[in-house]
Amino acid sequence: MRAAGGAGSRKIRDVMEPSATFEEVEIPLPEPIHGLDHLSGVLGIPEWWPTGERIAVVFAHGGGSNLDDPLLTALANALAERSFLTLRFNFPFAEAGKRSSSDSPVALERAYRAALNILGRDPTALPARLIVGGMGLGGRVAAGLVADRLQADGLFLLGFPLHPQDKPEKSDPEVLFRTTAPTLFVQGTRDRRCDPTALRQALRRVGAPIELHDVVDADASFKVPRKSGRTRDEIHAEVFGVLSSWIARRLD
């Protein structure tokens, strides 16, 4: 493990920790996948953990990315610096160096559960509250776990893949109908895997509390065209503001 250098009370949630630590961890798999017996992860640990509210936020990456996705890294780091324990991790296909997901839904869910188990490696420092989610495929996997009764205080979905690219008529929202946790959707308006009209129609049938935020000009990876006049850092800051505010409201 390598330290490279945050969760706490509501009173200091907007104050950066004097020294959050980021630790590389190995996540054991219950059985090998692609010949691998573990996955890589990065824990963001606040200086005063496990005091305070002990809130953990877990991030899973998309189907063509890995744990170093720029947006997920920025979000995890910013939350860690504001008193949240954070965890981002690789799915098996990414750990094996594959360029896109070749893992079955069962393998993906097992990997996510294995990552969650890392949070309990020290029984004296277990999180008291848990927020789960991810980007693209990672968000869909997290939604499936919550639908399967994973106890979570909130679910966040960044660029939820509602349907195959440019095929809203093949939307697959079933997992959303079975989700019980309060859920945040953050969607790019140019996301070709999540038609805005199809998503809003699907959300009418979701029983859990829902919030939806549109990121103007962003695609499924939250990239924007140069002509938009917006930088990557500005997009990341927008998504962070939405996510952190939503988490605060969920825990009040």
Disulfide bonds with the S-S distance in Angstrom:
none
